[in-house]
Amino acid sequence: MKTISLIALTFLFIFSCTKEPGSSVVNRGPAIEETSGGQLGGDPPVRTGGTESGGGSSIESCTGEAALDGYDDRANSEGAIPLDRIYTRDITLSGIAGQGGNDVSYRAGLPPLAEHVFNNPNNQNDPNNGKYRDPVSGKFMELYSFNETFEHERALLSNDGPIYLRMKVLPQLFPADDVHGCYERNVDAHKSPFPYSRLRFTITSHSVVRNTITGKWSIVGGPSFITTTDPIELNQCGGIIKVPQRAVPAGVANEDHFTVFEISDVRSDLRCQQGGEGEHYCPAEFNVKRSDCWRIVLQIATNRTEFFKGHSRF
């Protein structure tokens, strides 16, 4: 009897020692904060939120690259139509024009629009080849990004589910004094003395309707407020933002309507760094100036695309 008991205890001890201490189970619930992208080089990722279970890693890093940040969360069976990758766009625009001025936003239908507005894109002999021509001043400027047309955006955003957004803050662009660099930067004003280290944004949505006679698309009605983000640190990603589909206006067919989002009211920690205003503009409450550029990677997921790795749709 003693021999049998000893064998049983030995087996139990071996089984307990060989069992893994905790599996790398990622919680795919609605946690929406991300880790910084450090796995492609540079500093290790720093966890800023989310949940994890077991003894494994936290939610996968956000790199800002479609090929790495998306996965097929729908578990499509073999032979099913594959989902597109999440979309990514490198956006660089200027800040606010000032008191009473216009906020330079990212939204379909806003200038500068897609490629057709650029000067002689196929004429290699033109010194201003590919540059954007400001219709007011007539000056040509190098631009690093542009807003999309309604027609282009409709191909992406026309779906029967929500639009999901995520933004990664990229280092501030500092063009030369006489170079616009980003639309529509004021080259006559002084650039900020410090680069931003965090940005925050306001997200709204709009209804876009097609005129069935002219075929043109246009914004109908006012915007709907979605959220103002928490400050997003440099080289890190913010949380996932859900933009619901707008209701189709009365008398409009489903195929003649879709929802677009707008990124506006971009604020930074500039004054917080300077300390000139105490804590009034901290942690990131000072509008990016029109003499400065802000830059992000925007990632977009819909029901036609993969979703953000480590997350489930919510």
C-alpha positions in Angstrom: 0.0 0.0 0.0 2.8 2.4 0.8 4.4 1.6 -2.6 1.2 2.4 -4.5 0.8 5.7 -2.6 4.3 6.7 -3.3 3.9 6.0 -7.0 0.7 8.1 -7.1 2.3 11.0 -5.3 5.3 10.9 -7.7 3.0 10.9 -10.7 1.0 13.9 -9.4 4.3 15.8 -8.7 5.6 15.2 -12.3 2.3 16.2 -13.8 2.2 19.4 -11.7 5.7 20.4 -12.7 5.3 19.8 -16.4 2.1 21.8 -16.7 2.6 25.2 -18.3 2.4 28.0 -15.7 0.0 30.1 -17.9 -1.0 30.1 -21.5 -0.7 33.2 -23.8 -4.4 33.7 -24.0 -5.3 37.1 -25.2 -8.5 38.5 -23.9 -10.5 39.5 -27.0 -13.1 41.5 -25.2 -13.8 45.2 -25.8 -10.5 46.5 -24.2 -9.5 49.3 -26.6 -6.2 50.6 -25.4 -3.1 49.5 -27.2 0.6 49.0 -26.7 3.3 51.0 -28.4 4.9 49.5 -31.5 8.3 48.5 -30.4 8.6 45.0 -31.9 9.9 46.2 -35.2 12.9 47.8 -33.6 13.6 50.4 -31.0 12.3 50.4 -27.5 10.3 47.4 -26.2 6.6 47.9 -26.2 5.1 49.6 -23.2 1.7 48.5 -22.1 -0.8 51.4 -21.8 -4.0 49.6 -21.2 -6.1 46.6 -22.1 -6.5 43.3 -20.4 -4.7 40.0 -20.4 -5.3 36.6 -18.9 -2.9 33.8 -17.9 0.8 34.4 -17.8 1.2 35.4 -21.5 1.7 38.6 -23.3 -0.7 41.5 -23.5 -2.6 42.7 -26.6 -0.4 42.6 -29.7 1.5 45.7 -30.6 0.1 48.3 -32.9 2.7 48.9 -35.6 0.7 51.2 -38.0 1.1 48.7 -40.8 -1.8 47.0 -42.4 0.0 43.8 -43.1 1.0 43.3 -39.4 -1.9 44.9 -37.4 -4.9 43.1 -38.9 -6.2 39.5 -38.7 -9.2 37.6 -39.8 -11.4 37.6 -36.7 -14.4 36.2 -38.7 -12.7 32.8 -39.0 -13.7 32.6 -42.6 -14.1 29.0 -43.7 -12.0 27.6 -46.6 -13.3 28.9 -49.8 -15.1 31.9 -48.3 -14.4 35.4 -49.7 -11.4 36.7 -47.9 -11.6 39.9 -46.0 -9.5 42.9 -47.1 -6.7 44.0 -44.9 -7.3 47.0 -42.6 -6.7 50.2 -44.4 -3.9 52.5 -43.4 -3.3 56.1 -44.5 -0.3 58.3 -43.7 -1.9 61.7 -43.0 0.0 65.0 -42.7 -2.0 68.3 -42.4 -1.5 71.7 -40.8 -3.1 72.9 -37.6 -5.8 75.5 -36.9 -5.8 78.8 -38.7 -6.3 80.7 -35.4 -9.1 82.6 -33.6 -12.1 82.6 -35.9 -10.2 80.7 -38.6 -10.8 77.3 -40.2 -9.7 74.1 -38.6 -7.7 72.0 -41.1 -9.5 68.6 -40.9 -9.2 65.2 -42.5 -12.5 64.3 -44.2 -13.6 63.2 -47.6 -14.6 66.1 -49.8 -12.3 68.7 -48.1 -9.4 70.2 -50.1 -6.9 69.3 -51.2 -8.7 66.4 -52.9 -7.2 63.4 -54.7 -4.6 63.3 -57.4 -6.5 65.3 -60.1 -5.9 68.5 -58.2 -2.1 68.2 -58.5 -0.2 70.0 -61.2 0.8 68.2 -64.4 1.3 64.8 -62.6 2.6 63.2 -65.8 4.8 66.1 -67.2 8.3 65.3 -66.0 9.6 68.5 -67.6 7.5 70.7 -65.4 9.5 71.9 -62.3 6.2 71.9 -60.4 5.3 68.4 -61.5 3.1 66.8 -58.9 2.9 69.8 -56.6 -0.4 71.1 -55.3 -1.4 74.5 -56.6 -3.1 76.7 -54.0 -6.2 78.1 -55.9 -6.1 81.3 -53.8 -2.4 82.3 -53.9 -1.5 80.4 -57.0 1.6 79.1 -55.3 2.8 75.5 -55.7 3.5 73.4 -52.6 4.8 70.0 -51.8 2.2 68.0 -49.9 2.7 64.8 -48.0 -1.0 63.8 -48.0 -4.4 64.8 -49.1 -8.1 64.3 -48.3 -10.1 61.8 -50.3 -12.9 62.4 -52.7 -16.4 61.3 -51.8 -16.3 58.8 -54.7 -13.1 57.2 -53.4 -14.3 57.1 -49.8 -17.6 55.5 -50.7 -15.8 52.4 -52.0 -14.3 51.9 -48.6 -16.9 53.1 -46.2 -20.1 51.9 -47.8 -21.0 48.9 -45.6 -23.8 47.8 -43.4 -21.8 47.9 -40.2 -19.8 50.4 -38.1 -16.6 52.1 -39.1 -13.7 51.5 -36.7 -10.8 53.9 -36.5 -7.4 53.8 -34.8 -4.6 56.4 -34.9 -0.9 56.2 -34.4 0.9 59.5 -33.7 3.9 60.0 -35.9 6.8 62.5 -35.3 6.1 66.1 -36.2 7.1 67.2 -39.7 9.3 70.3 -39.8 9.4 71.7 -43.3 11.9 74.3 -44.3 10.8 77.9 -43.6 9.7 78.5 -47.2 8.2 75.1 -47.9 4.6 74.4 -47.2 5.1 70.7 -46.5 1.5 70.1 -45.3 -1.8 71.6 -46.4 -2.3 74.5 -45.8 0.6 75.5 -43.6 1.3 79.2 -43.0 4.9 79.7 -44.0 4.9 83.3 -42.8 4.3 82.5 -39.2 6.8 81.2 -36.7 7.0 77.4 -36.2 6.7 76.0 -32.7 10.0 75.7 -30.8 9.3 72.2 -29.6 8.0 69.1 -31.4 4.8 67.7 -29.9 5.0 64.5 -27.8 1.3 63.8 -27.7 -1.8 64.7 -29.7 -5.6 64.5 -29.2 -8.4 64.6 -31.7 -12.1 65.2 -32.1 -14.0 62.7 -34.2 -17.4 63.5 -35.8 -19.5 61.8 -38.5 -21.5 63.1 -41.5 -24.1 61.8 -43.9 -23.2 61.9 -47.6 -26.0 61.7 -50.1 -25.9 61.4 -53.9 -28.0 63.7 -56.1 -29.7 61.2 -58.4 -30.0 63.9 -61.1 -26.4 65.2 -61.2 -24.7 62.2 -59.7 -22.7 64.3 -57.3 -22.2 63.5 -53.6 -22.5 66.0 -50.9 -22.8 66.4 -47.1 -26.3 66.6 -45.8 -27.2 67.9 -42.4 -24.8 68.6 -39.5 -22.1 66.5 -37.9 -22.6 64.0 -35.1 -20.1 64.1 -32.3 -18.4 60.7 -31.7 -15.6 61.4 -29.2 -12.6 63.4 -28.2 -9.7 61.1 -27.8 -7.5 60.9 -24.8 -4.0 62.2 -25.5 -2.0 59.8 -27.7 1.7 59.5 -27.0 4.2 59.9 -29.8 4.8 56.6 -31.7 1.9 55.0 -29.9 -1.7 54.1 -30.9 -4.8 55.3 -29.3 -7.9 53.2 -28.6 -10.3 51.9 -31.2 -13.0 54.3 -32.1 -16.4 53.0 -33.3 -18.3 55.3 -35.7 -21.9 54.0 -36.2 -23.6 54.3 -39.5 -25.8 57.4 -39.8 -29.5 56.8 -40.4 -30.5 57.1 -44.1 -32.4 60.4 -44.6 -36.1 60.1 -45.5 -36.6 59.6 -49.3 -33.0 58.5 -49.9 -32.2 55.0 -51.2 -29.6 53.0 -49.3 -27.3 53.0 -52.3 -27.3 56.8 -52.4 -26.1 57.3 -48.8 -23.1 56.5 -46.8 -21.3 57.7 -43.6 -18.0 59.5 -43.5 -15.9 60.5 -40.4 -13.9 63.7 -39.8 -10.8 64.2 -37.7 -10.5 67.8 -36.4 -9.6 70.0 -33.5 -6.1 68.6 -33.3 -4.4 69.6 -30.0 -0.9 69.1 -28.7 1.2 69.4 -25.5 3.2 72.3 -26.8 2.2 74.8 -24.2 2.4 72.1 -21.5 6.1 71.6 -22.5 6.8 75.3 -22.4 5.1 75.8 -19.1 4.0 79.3 -20.1 0.3 78.6 -19.2 0.7 76.5 -16.1 -1.4 73.5 -16.3 -4.2 75.1 -18.4 -3.0 73.4 -21.7 -1.9 70.1 -20.2 -1.8 67.3 -21.0 -2.6 68.2 -24.6 -5.0 71.1 -24.9 -3.3 73.6 -27.2 -4.5 73.7 -30.8 -1.8 72.8 -33.3 -0.9 76.0 -35.1 -1.3 76.7 -38.7 2.4 77.2 -39.0 2.9 73.6 -37.8 2.1 70.1 -39.2 0.6 67.2 -37.5 1.0 63.6 -38.7 -0.7 60.3 -38.0 -1.2 56.8 -39.4 -4.9 56.3 -39.7 -6.2 52.7 -39.6 -9.7 51.9 -40.8 -11.6 48.6 -40.4 -15.2 47.8 -41.6 -17.2 44.7 -41.9 -15.4 44.1 -45.3 -11.9 44.1 -43.8 -9.9 42.3 -41.2 -10.0 43.6 -37.7 -7.3 44.9 -35.4 -5.1 42.1 -34.1 -5.9 41.2 -30.5 -9.5 42.6 -30.6 -13.0 41.5 -31.5 -15.6 43.7 -33.1 -17.9 45.4 -30.6 
